[in-house]
Amino acid sequence: MSSRPRICGVTVTHDSADFVELMLRTLFLTNNLAGLKFTMTVLDNSSGDPHRARLASYLGEHGIPIRPTGFAHYIAAEQHGVALSNFVRSDADCSHYVFLDADMWFVEPDTIATMLRELEAAPTNTFGVQARIFGYYLGRVYEGRDGIPGTNYWEDKEAAWPIEFEGRHYANRYATRISPVCSLIANTPLFRRLVDTVGLSQAIRFGVGEVIYHDTFSLMTHVMATHGQKFIVSSRTVNHFGQTTYVSDERSPRDRDCSLLLEELRAGRGMSLANFFAPARA
């Protein structure tokens, strides 16, 4: 493999075409990729939204493939991790992977190159680096807060939603993870073995009276830790709508704000609008 980094970027969409276009437009606007061998792939979970054709046209203009995952048209969080696992298995010819949520976007210069430099400068037992994830509607960083791995939204609370299993109720606690919202992970033999055997999807670990919930990438993160591997948090921050696909009750303001930002970019006005960084106050 060439010493020049070859980075495979990937995202998964499910009826979120405009969000993917927003993410990609900000990616190319804020990142200088000239020194990298960078490719991007969009994985599609049977999307049927009316904006899909326009996204396909944009992707075609930039030589970005859109691949069907083959999953049925229903919302299930495990589809995200499984789709990414399948991508890692099929696309092995790279030095690093950049995993991006469909509903995140870039707001700082050269985030990808910065994350790559930070990972290369980190101790050799560092398998990846995640951006600081700013919750657009939360108004603060909720994953990677203060540059600390594992600081996230749920750690501000005693527990997440309770889980019932076989007639028993369990307190549900979140496990730490490298965030799939925006992370750069080295394509090492160990990482590939973990993807082959454990995957990147969710898991629940039962204890007495409580469960540990491993969200997407979390179980992989913890198995990596058993091999002495850790992740770090970047100095760069990205914005994230959050819950765009999974919580339909919260979709309307996301669609509205995404359209506003996207129209700015389509019109060639760049990211001067304050709304790129914080939503307008009602």
N, C-alpha and C positions, 0 to 999 in steps of 0.2 A: 504493500500500500504506500502511496506517495506520502512524503513528509508534509505536504501541503494539506491542511485539514479539509476533509470532505464531509460536509454536514448535511444530513437528511432531515428536513423539517416536515412535520406531519400534524394534521388536525383532523378532527372528526366532526361532521355536521349532521344534524337531524332537524330539518325544517328551520335552518338558521343561516340561509344563504347570504343575507345582507350583513350579518355579523362577521361571517368569514371574509367577505369582501372588505369590510372595514378593517379587520385585523391585517389582511394582506397588504392593503394600501398603506397602512401606517408602518408595516414591516419594511416595505421597500422605500418609503419616504424617509424613515429615520435611521435606517441601517445601511452602512456602506459595506457591501458584500463583495467588493472587487477582489479582496485578498483571499477569499474563501471559495471553495467549490461547494456551492450551496444549491440544493434542489428542494422543491416543496411538493408535497402530495396532499390532496384533500380526500379523505375517506367519507363516503356518503352512506348514512343509514336510512336508505329508502325514503329520502326526502320527497315531499310532494308540495312544498310551499310554492307560491306563485312567482317567487323571485329566483328560483333555481336556474331558469334558462339564462337570466342575465348574469348570474354568477358563472355559469358554464362558458358564456361568451368571454367574460373577463379572464377566466382561467386559460381559455384557448389563446387569447392574445398574448399571454405571458408564458405559454408553454408549460402550464401546471396541470398535471393529470388529475382527474377526479375519478375515483374508483369506488364502485359499490362494495359495501361490506358483505352483502348477501343476507343481512339480518332483516327480519320482518319489521313492518312499520308499526312499532309501538315504542313507548318511552320506557327504557330500562337502563339504569346506571351501569350495569355490568357490560352493556354493549360497548361502552366507551373503552374500558380496559381491555376487553377481548379484541376489539378492532385494532388497538395499538399493539397488542401482543402479536397479532397476526402480521402486522406491518413489519415489526422488528424481525420476525422469522423470514419474511419474504424479501426484505430489503436490507441485506447484510453488508453491501459494499459501501461502507462509510466509516469514518473515524469517530463520528459523534452523531447523536440524534438530538434534535430540538423538538420538544413536545409542546404544543400550543393549544389552548382551549379556543373553541370557535368564537367565544364572546369576550376575549381579551383584546387589548390593543396596545401598541407601543406609544410611549409619550416622551422617552428620553433618547438621546443620540447613541447610536452604535451599541445597543443593548447586547446583541448576539456576540459581537467581537469582544466586548468587555467581559461577558460571561466566559467566553473561551479563554481569554487571558487569565482570568481569576482561577479557572479550573486548572490551567497549566501551571500556575504558580502555587497551587495548593499542595499539601502533603500527598504523597503517592497513594495513600489509602483513601483518597477522595474520589468517589465514583461520579459525582455530578454536582451541579450548581443550579439553584433556582433563583428566579427574580423575586423581589419583594412584591407581594400581590396586594394592590390597593383596591379595596372594595369601593366601587364608584358610588354606591348608595349608602354604604356604611360610613364613608368619609375618613377612612384610616386604613393602614396596612394591617391585614389580618392573617397573612401567612408570611413568615420571615420578618416579623416586626422587630425593629431594632437590630436587624441582621442576625437574629438568633434562629437557628434551625428549629422548626417545630412549633414556634409561636404562632398560634392561629386563632380564628374566631371562637372555636369551641372551648379553648382553654380559659376564656373569660367566664365560662359557665360551669356549673357543677357537673352537668351531664347533658348529653343530647337527648333526643326523643327516647322514651323507654321501649324496650323490645319484649314481646311475649313469645315464648317458645314452649311447646308441650305443656301449656296451662300455667307456666310460671312466668313471672315478670322480672325483668332484669334492668338495672341501671345501665345505661349505655354510654361508654366513655370513648372518646376519639383517640386514636393512636397517631403519632407524628408521622410525617411523610415528606418526601421531596415532592413539591407541588407540580402536578401535570398541567397547571394553568400556563406556566412558562418555565421550562427546565431544559438544561443541556446535560446530557448523560453520555459518558464515554462508551463506545461500542467495544467492550472488553469481552473476552471469553467467559468470565464470571457472570457478567450481566446477561449475556445470551443464554447461559445455562439456567439462570434464574427465570428468564422469560419462558424458556422451554418447559421448565418443571413447575414453576409457581405461577407465572403469568403476572399481569399488571392490573388485574381486576380486583374487586372488593373481596373482603373476607370478614367473618365474625369469629372471634375467639372467646369461648365461654369460660367464665370463672364462677365462683360461688356468689350468687346474687348480683353479678354484673357481667356485662360483655364488653370486650374491647372491639370497637368497630374500626376496621382497616379500610379506609376509603381507597379509591383508585391510586395506585402506586405505593400505598402504605405497607402492604405485606411484603412487597419487594424491598422496600426500604429497610424493614426490620430483619429480613433474611440477609440482606447485604451487611447489616450491622454484626451478624454472627460471624461474618468473615473479616471483621475488623474494618469494614468499609463505611464511610460516612459521606454526608453531603454538606455543602456550605450554602450560604445565602449571598447573593450578589449585592453589589452596591447600587444596581439599577432597579428601578421600580416600573411595573407595568400596571395598567388599569384593567379592571375586570367587572363586567356587569354582574355576573354570578347568577346561577339558577335559571338561566334563560330557557333552557330546554325542559328542565325538570319540574318547575313550579308554574303552571299555566296562569294562576291568579296574579303572578308578578310579571307576566310577559308584556302587557300593554305599554307601560312606561319604558321598557327596554326597547321595544320596537320603535317607539317615538324618538327616543334619544339616539338610537343607532341610525335611524333615517336622517336625522338632523346632521350628525357628524359625517355620514357618508355623502350627503349632498354637497357638503363643503369640499370634500376631497374630489368628488366627480367633477366639480366645477373648477378645480385647479386652484382653490384658494388656500390650500395647505391647512395647517393646524393652529392658526392664529386665534380661532374662536375659543373663548374661555371654557365652553362646554366640553372640550376635549379632556379637560383636567378635573372638572367638577360639574355636576348637574346644575341646571338653573334652579334657583329657589322659587317655590310656588308663591 
